[in-house]
Structures are given as C-alpha cells and as structure tokens.
C-alpha cells in the first residue's frame, strides 16, 4: 500500500488500512491464527476480546469481500464491504481485503502443509518410478 495515500485517509480509515497490511504480513509469517467459520465461510482472528473476521458476501470465496471487527458482545463495531465503499478507502483496501481473505483461507486450511505433503508424495512416486530395477540373479 502506498504510504502517501494512507496519510490522506481519515484516522479510522488509515488505521483500518494499517490493520489489513499488518494482518497480511503476520499471516505470511505464521504469526496470527485464522479459524474457519462455517456459518459464512469466513475466517476469524481473535485479539483479546475482539474478533477480526474476513469473509465473502455470498460465501463463495469471491468478491465482494467483507472485513468486520467485532467486540466481546459479537457486535460489529466496524465493517468494510468491498462493493459498497467509495473513495480513497476503496481504492486502497479493495484488493488488499481480497488478498487478506485468500491468505486467511490458506492459513486456516493449512494449504502450504497440504501442498508440501502432496508434492513430497508425488516426488517419492517419481523417484520410485525412475529408479532402475536391478536384474535378478536367476
């Protein structure tokens, strides 16, 4: 995200943009935990008594994306929907919230570990298939 554009946003919007960027960065480093929420096919990260939820409007994994901050009473205290927001926030956050959704989804479903396992398995099969067979001594 371009820092000069972030500085032009109202304070809450600027901090929301910062939040999204930090979550993306920390998710890439495996420093935050995302949990799948089946009710809306979203993903939640808890911080103290606050939840950050990223989901899609239709539950299909595609835009529009929704970012919510919920308090300890499960009340949405801040919400960003990529299809409803106009202006500089939309320009900055729309692609980043979509990226965050995909990163949270991959983290929650452990996609990297699954890919590692599948690739290792396939490599083992390839090695087995290409290993020359010694003729028998019959």
N, C-alpha and C positions, 0 to 999 in steps of 0.2 A: 504494500500500500504506500502511496506517495505521501511522505510526511508533510509536505507543504499543503496538500489538500486536507489532511486531517485537522490541521490547525485552524482551518476556516469553518469547521463544523461547530454547532453549539456544544456546550460542555458534555451533556449526557450522550449526544451522538458521537462525540470524539472518544469518549471513554468506552462506548459500545464497540466502536471500530477497534480500539486497543484490545478490548476483551477478545474479540474474534481472532485477531492476529496472535495474541498470546496463546489462546487455546489451540490454534493451528500449530504453532511452534511446539508447544508442550506435548501435543498429541503425537507429533512426528518423533519426539524424543522419548515416547512412552512414559511421560511424567504425569499424565492425567488418566483417569479411568472412566471409560464410557460404558454405560449399561444400556442394553436394548430394551425399549418399552414397546410391548406388543400392541397396546391399545391404539397407537397412532403411527406405528412403525418409526418411532423416533428414538433418539439416543440422549441419555441424561448423564451429566457430570455433576456431582454434588460437591459443594464447597460450604463447609459448616452446615447451617440450616437453610441454605439456598441451593436451588437446582437450576442448572442451565440445561435447557432442552433444545435440541435441534431436530427438526422433522420436516416432512413434506405435507403440503395441504391435502393431497389425495392419497397419501400413504403408499405411493408407487416408486419412491426413490428419485423422482424427478421434480424439477421446479414446478410451482413456486415452493421455496423453502421458508421455513418458519423458525425463528430464533426466539425463545422465551426465557425470561428469568422469573422464577417462582420463589416466593418466600416460604417460610416454615408452615404456613397455613395452606399451601398449594395454590395461592393466589398469584396470578400472572401480574407482576409489577412492571414489566417492560416486555414489549413484543415488537418484533420486526418481521414483516412478511415481504418477501422479495418482489411480489407483484403489486403491492399496494402503496409502496413508498415512492415519493417523487423527490427530485432534487439531488443534492450532492451526496446524501447518505446512500441513496440507491446506487448511484454511480460507483461508490467505493465498496459497499457491503454486498451487493447482489452476487457478484462472482465469488467473493470470499466466504459468504454463508453457505453457498453451494459446495465449495471446497471443504469447509468445515464438516458439513453433513457427510460427505464421502469419507473424510478422514476418520470421523467418529464411527461410522459404519464399519470401516475396515478394522479399526481398533477393537470394537466390541465383538466382532465376529472372528477376530484373530486371523485375518486374511493372510498376513505375512507368514505366520507359522504354518498355515494350511498350504500355502504355495511352496514353502520350503520342504514340507513333508512330501508333497506330490512330486516336486522336481527331483528330490533325492530318490524317491521310489522309481521314477522313470529313468534316472541316471543309472541306478542299480540294474534295472532291466536291460538297459542298453549295454552296460558292461558285461552282463551275463550273456547277452545275445552275441556280442562281438568277441568274447573270449574264445580263442582257438581250442578245439577239443583234441586232446592227445589220442592218437590211435591206440587201440587196446593191444595187448601182447598175445593174443590168441594164436 
